[in-house]
Every structure is written in structure tokens, then in C-alpha cells.
Amino acid sequence: MPQELEAVFDGTALQLEVPLNLAAGTRVRIVVESVLPNEVKPPKTFLKTAQSLKLQGEPDWSEKIDQYLYEETLSNND
């Protein structure tokens, strides 16, 4: 399945701007095309980055974040 993505060359390797949805060891073909400075997309927001990670968790994370982060510590102090 073709995927279009952007990366930045750091002088040694290409650094992807978003995670690549492939299994480890998957062989790929890469075609490199330079992006002109005026074509560079603005940086993604934190929300867009977080959404691209496809994290999964409890639906009440935002309401009970302390409980999920420190539950073991809190229960040991009781």
C-alpha cells in the first residue's frame, strides 16, 4: 500500500515526520524528491502528533490521570 510521507535529512539519515505504519523487516522502495522551502508544510500540532501515534487506553484517562500514573504509589501509602 503506497504511503506518502515527509522526512528531513539530518546529514546521515532521513528522520520521518510521522511514524511509519509498517512491520519491522518490511522491504520498501523509496523515491527521494526534494521539497522546495516554500512548499514545506507547517509543523504539526501536538494534538496531530498524538493522534498519529494511535495510543489506546482507558476512556477516562483525562479524569483519572493521577490514579493511572500513581496508583501503585498511592495504594502503598494507604
Buried (B, 14 or more C-beta within 10 A) or exposed (E): EEEEEEBEEEEEEEEEBBEEEEEEEEEEEEEEEEEEEEEEEEEEEEEEEEEEEEEEEEEEEEEEEEEEEEEEEEEEEE
